[in-house]
Amino acid sequence: MPDRSVPDDAPVAETVDEAILTRRSVRAFLPTPVPEAVVRHVLEVAARAPSGTNTQPWRVRVLAGAAKARLSEAVLAERQGRPRGSAEYRYYPTQWREPYLSRRRKIGWDLYGLLGIEKGDKARMWAQFGRNYLFFDVPVGLIFTIDRDLERGSWLDYGMFLENVMIAARGQGLHTCPQAAWMEYPDVIARVLEVPESEMVVCGMSMGYEDPGKPENALATEREPVDGFASFHGF
Protein backbone atom coordinates (compact mmCIF):
# COMPACT_ATOMS: atom_id res chain seq x y z
CA MET A 1 0.00 0.00 0.00
CA PRO A 2 1.19 3.57 -0.62
CA ASP A 3 2.86 5.28 2.30
CA ARG A 4 0.34 7.85 3.58
CA SER A 5 3.07 9.95 5.18
CA VAL A 6 3.62 11.69 1.83
CA PRO A 7 2.66 15.38 1.61
CA ASP A 8 -1.07 15.94 1.35
CA ASP A 9 -0.77 17.56 -2.08
CA ALA A 10 1.48 14.85 -3.57
CA PRO A 11 -0.66 12.71 -5.91
CA VAL A 12 -0.24 8.99 -5.27
CA ALA A 13 -0.66 6.52 -8.12
CA GLU A 14 -3.27 3.95 -7.07
CA THR A 15 -3.10 1.55 -10.03
CA VAL A 16 -0.39 0.09 -12.23
CA ASP A 17 -1.69 1.90 -15.31
CA GLU A 18 -1.81 5.20 -13.43
CA ALA A 19 1.73 4.74 -12.13
CA ILE A 20 3.05 4.09 -15.63
CA LEU A 21 1.06 6.86 -17.30
CA THR A 22 2.03 9.48 -14.71
CA ARG A 23 5.72 8.60 -14.67
CA ARG A 24 7.67 11.53 -16.10
CA SER A 25 11.22 12.77 -15.98
CA VAL A 26 10.85 15.55 -13.41
CA ARG A 27 13.62 18.15 -13.29
CA ALA A 28 12.53 20.37 -10.38
CA PHE A 29 11.67 19.08 -6.92
CA LEU A 30 10.41 20.35 -3.59
CA PRO A 31 12.90 20.35 -0.68
CA THR A 32 10.56 18.00 1.23
CA PRO A 33 12.70 15.18 2.70
CA VAL A 34 12.10 11.62 1.54
CA PRO A 35 12.29 9.22 4.52
CA GLU A 36 14.82 6.41 4.25
CA ALA A 37 12.02 3.92 4.93
CA VAL A 38 10.16 5.10 1.84
CA VAL A 39 13.24 4.70 -0.39
CA ARG A 40 13.84 1.26 1.08
CA HIS A 41 10.25 0.32 0.27
CA VAL A 42 10.62 1.51 -3.33
CA LEU A 43 13.80 -0.53 -3.80
CA GLU A 44 12.29 -3.59 -2.14
CA VAL A 45 9.35 -3.48 -4.54
CA ALA A 46 11.60 -2.76 -7.54
CA ALA A 47 13.81 -5.73 -6.73
CA ARG A 48 10.96 -8.01 -7.86
CA ALA A 49 12.08 -7.20 -11.43
CA PRO A 50 12.85 -10.32 -13.46
CA SER A 51 16.44 -11.23 -14.24
CA GLY A 52 17.97 -14.16 -16.10
CA THR A 53 18.34 -17.12 -13.70
CA ASN A 54 17.56 -14.64 -10.88
CA THR A 55 21.00 -13.04 -11.09
CA GLN A 56 19.69 -9.64 -9.84
CA PRO A 57 22.61 -7.64 -11.32
CA TRP A 58 21.71 -4.27 -9.77
CA ARG A 59 23.69 -2.36 -7.15
CA VAL A 60 22.48 0.97 -5.75
CA ARG A 61 24.08 3.75 -3.71
CA VAL A 62 21.37 5.94 -2.14
CA LEU A 63 22.57 9.46 -1.32
CA ALA A 64 21.10 12.25 0.78
CA GLY A 65 22.35 15.28 2.71
CA ALA A 66 26.11 15.72 2.97
CA ALA A 67 26.85 12.48 1.09
CA LYS A 68 24.89 13.67 -1.94
CA ALA A 69 26.46 17.14 -1.74
CA ARG A 70 30.00 15.69 -1.70
CA LEU A 71 29.41 13.79 -4.92
CA SER A 72 27.80 16.78 -6.64
CA GLU A 73 30.64 19.10 -5.62
CA ALA A 74 33.29 16.67 -6.83
CA VAL A 75 31.69 16.12 -10.24
CA LEU A 76 30.93 19.81 -10.81
CA ALA A 77 34.53 20.69 -9.95
CA GLU A 78 35.80 18.11 -12.42
CA ARG A 79 33.36 19.34 -15.06
CA GLN A 80 35.03 22.74 -15.14
CA GLY A 81 38.16 21.25 -16.69
CA ARG A 82 36.69 18.13 -18.31
CA PRO A 83 33.28 19.03 -19.80
CA ARG A 84 32.40 15.63 -21.27
CA GLY A 85 34.09 13.30 -18.84
CA SER A 86 35.22 9.80 -19.82
CA ALA A 87 32.16 7.58 -20.04
CA GLU A 88 32.83 3.86 -19.86
CA TYR A 89 30.13 2.94 -22.35
CA ARG A 90 28.33 4.63 -25.24
CA TYR A 91 24.72 5.41 -24.39
CA TYR A 92 23.77 7.11 -27.66
CA PRO A 93 24.63 6.25 -31.29
CA THR A 94 27.71 7.88 -32.78
CA GLN A 95 25.65 9.02 -35.77
CA TRP A 96 22.01 10.02 -35.43
CA ARG A 97 19.36 9.16 -38.03
CA GLU A 98 15.61 9.40 -38.35
CA PRO A 99 13.25 8.98 -36.62
CA TYR A 100 15.52 9.21 -33.57
CA LEU A 101 17.15 12.50 -34.53
CA SER A 102 13.83 14.37 -34.75
CA ARG A 103 12.61 12.94 -31.46
CA ARG A 104 15.84 13.92 -29.73
CA ARG A 105 15.75 17.46 -31.10
CA LYS A 106 12.10 17.97 -30.22
CA ILE A 107 12.41 17.07 -26.54
CA GLY A 108 15.53 19.20 -26.24
CA TRP A 109 13.98 22.31 -27.75
CA ASP A 110 10.68 21.75 -25.96
CA LEU A 111 12.52 21.74 -22.63
CA TYR A 112 14.67 24.74 -23.48
CA GLY A 113 11.60 26.60 -24.70
CA LEU A 114 9.86 26.13 -21.36
CA LEU A 115 12.97 27.49 -19.64
CA GLY A 116 13.32 30.44 -22.02
CA ILE A 117 16.62 29.18 -23.41
CA GLU A 118 17.08 30.25 -27.03
CA LYS A 119 18.95 28.36 -29.74
CA GLY A 120 22.61 29.21 -29.61
CA ASP A 121 22.59 30.16 -25.93
CA LYS A 122 25.30 27.67 -25.07
CA ALA A 123 25.99 29.14 -21.65
CA ARG A 124 22.45 28.53 -20.40
CA MET A 125 22.33 25.10 -22.05
CA TRP A 126 25.57 24.24 -20.27
CA ALA A 127 24.17 25.45 -16.95
CA GLN A 128 20.91 23.55 -17.38
CA PHE A 129 22.71 20.32 -18.21
CA GLY A 130 24.90 20.88 -15.16
CA ARG A 131 21.82 20.65 -12.95
CA ASN A 132 21.97 16.92 -13.57
CA TYR A 133 25.00 16.84 -11.28
CA LEU A 134 23.00 18.44 -8.48
CA PHE A 135 20.37 15.73 -8.92
CA PHE A 136 18.14 18.74 -9.75
CA ASP A 137 18.35 19.74 -6.05
CA VAL A 138 16.28 16.72 -5.06
CA PRO A 139 16.55 15.33 -1.51
CA VAL A 140 17.53 11.82 -2.68
CA GLY A 141 19.93 10.81 -5.43
CA LEU A 142 20.73 7.27 -6.54
CA ILE A 143 23.75 5.91 -8.38
CA PHE A 144 23.35 2.55 -10.09
CA THR A 145 26.27 0.25 -10.89
CA ILE A 146 26.75 -3.19 -12.41
CA ASP A 147 29.55 -5.74 -12.25
CA ARG A 148 31.83 -5.33 -15.26
CA ASP A 149 31.95 -9.01 -16.14
CA LEU A 150 28.20 -9.31 -16.71
CA GLU A 151 26.91 -9.47 -20.26
CA ARG A 152 24.24 -7.72 -22.33
CA GLY A 153 21.41 -9.80 -20.89
CA SER A 154 22.11 -8.43 -17.43
CA TRP A 155 21.82 -4.89 -18.83
CA LEU A 156 18.37 -5.81 -20.16
CA ASP A 157 17.49 -7.06 -16.68
CA TYR A 158 18.81 -3.79 -15.25
CA GLY A 159 16.48 -1.77 -17.45
CA MET A 160 13.49 -3.64 -16.01
CA PHE A 161 14.74 -2.93 -12.50
CA LEU A 162 15.16 0.79 -13.22
CA GLU A 163 11.63 0.99 -14.60
CA ASN A 164 10.36 -0.76 -11.48
CA VAL A 165 12.11 1.83 -9.31
CA MET A 166 10.36 4.66 -11.13
CA ILE A 167 6.95 2.99 -11.08
CA ALA A 168 7.23 1.98 -7.42
CA ALA A 169 8.18 5.59 -6.63
CA ARG A 170 4.92 6.78 -8.17
CA GLY A 171 3.06 4.49 -5.76
CA GLN A 172 4.64 6.50 -2.95
CA GLY A 173 3.74 9.89 -4.40
CA LEU A 174 7.29 10.42 -5.62
CA HIS A 175 8.66 11.42 -9.01
CA THR A 176 12.00 10.55 -10.57
CA CYS A 177 14.40 11.50 -13.32
CA PRO A 178 16.74 8.81 -14.71
CA GLN A 179 20.05 10.42 -15.61
CA ALA A 180 22.58 9.04 -18.07
CA ALA A 181 24.67 12.17 -17.41
CA TRP A 182 26.20 10.61 -14.32
CA MET A 183 28.02 7.94 -16.29
CA GLU A 184 30.18 10.68 -17.86
CA TYR A 185 32.29 10.86 -14.68
CA PRO A 186 32.70 7.27 -13.45
CA ASP A 187 36.17 7.91 -12.08
CA VAL A 188 34.93 10.72 -9.81
CA ILE A 189 31.98 8.63 -8.66
CA ALA A 190 34.29 5.70 -7.94
CA ARG A 191 36.59 7.91 -5.88
CA VAL A 192 33.89 9.62 -3.83
CA LEU A 193 31.65 6.59 -3.28
CA GLU A 194 34.47 4.03 -3.12
CA VAL A 195 33.08 2.00 -5.99
CA PRO A 196 35.41 -0.95 -6.64
CA GLU A 197 37.07 -1.41 -10.02
CA SER A 198 34.93 -4.51 -10.55
CA GLU A 199 31.81 -2.31 -10.95
CA MET A 200 30.87 0.29 -13.56
CA VAL A 201 28.36 3.13 -13.42
CA VAL A 202 25.09 2.55 -15.27
CA CYS A 203 23.29 5.83 -14.51
CA GLY A 204 22.00 8.08 -11.77
CA MET A 205 18.47 8.97 -10.72
CA SER A 206 16.78 11.81 -8.85
CA MET A 207 13.89 10.93 -6.54
CA GLY A 208 11.62 13.26 -4.63
CA TYR A 209 8.39 15.25 -4.63
CA GLU A 210 7.67 17.27 -7.76
CA ASP A 211 7.60 21.05 -7.65
CA PRO A 212 4.54 21.64 -9.88
CA GLY A 213 5.22 25.36 -10.11
CA LYS A 214 8.45 25.03 -12.11
CA PRO A 215 8.15 25.45 -15.90
CA GLU A 216 10.40 22.52 -16.80
CA ASN A 217 7.90 20.16 -15.18
CA ALA A 218 5.31 21.13 -17.76
CA LEU A 219 7.30 19.23 -20.39
CA ALA A 220 5.04 16.69 -22.10
CA THR A 221 6.66 14.10 -24.34
CA GLU A 222 4.94 12.36 -27.22
CA ARG A 223 4.78 8.63 -27.83
CA GLU A 224 4.47 6.73 -31.07
CA PRO A 225 1.04 5.05 -31.44
CA VAL A 226 1.00 1.28 -31.07
CA ASP A 227 0.57 0.71 -34.80
CA GLY A 228 3.73 2.73 -35.37
CA PHE A 229 5.98 0.23 -33.56
CA ALA A 230 4.02 -3.04 -33.32
CA SER A 231 2.64 -5.54 -35.79
CA PHE A 232 0.04 -8.14 -34.87
CA HIS A 233 -0.01 -11.68 -36.25
CA GLY A 234 -2.57 -14.45 -35.92
CA PHE A 235 -5.37 -12.44 -34.36
Beta strands, then each sheet from edge to edge (+ up, - down):
strand 1: 59-64
strand 2: 140-147
strand 3: 175-179
strand 4: 199-208
sheet 1: 1+ 2- 4+ 3-
end
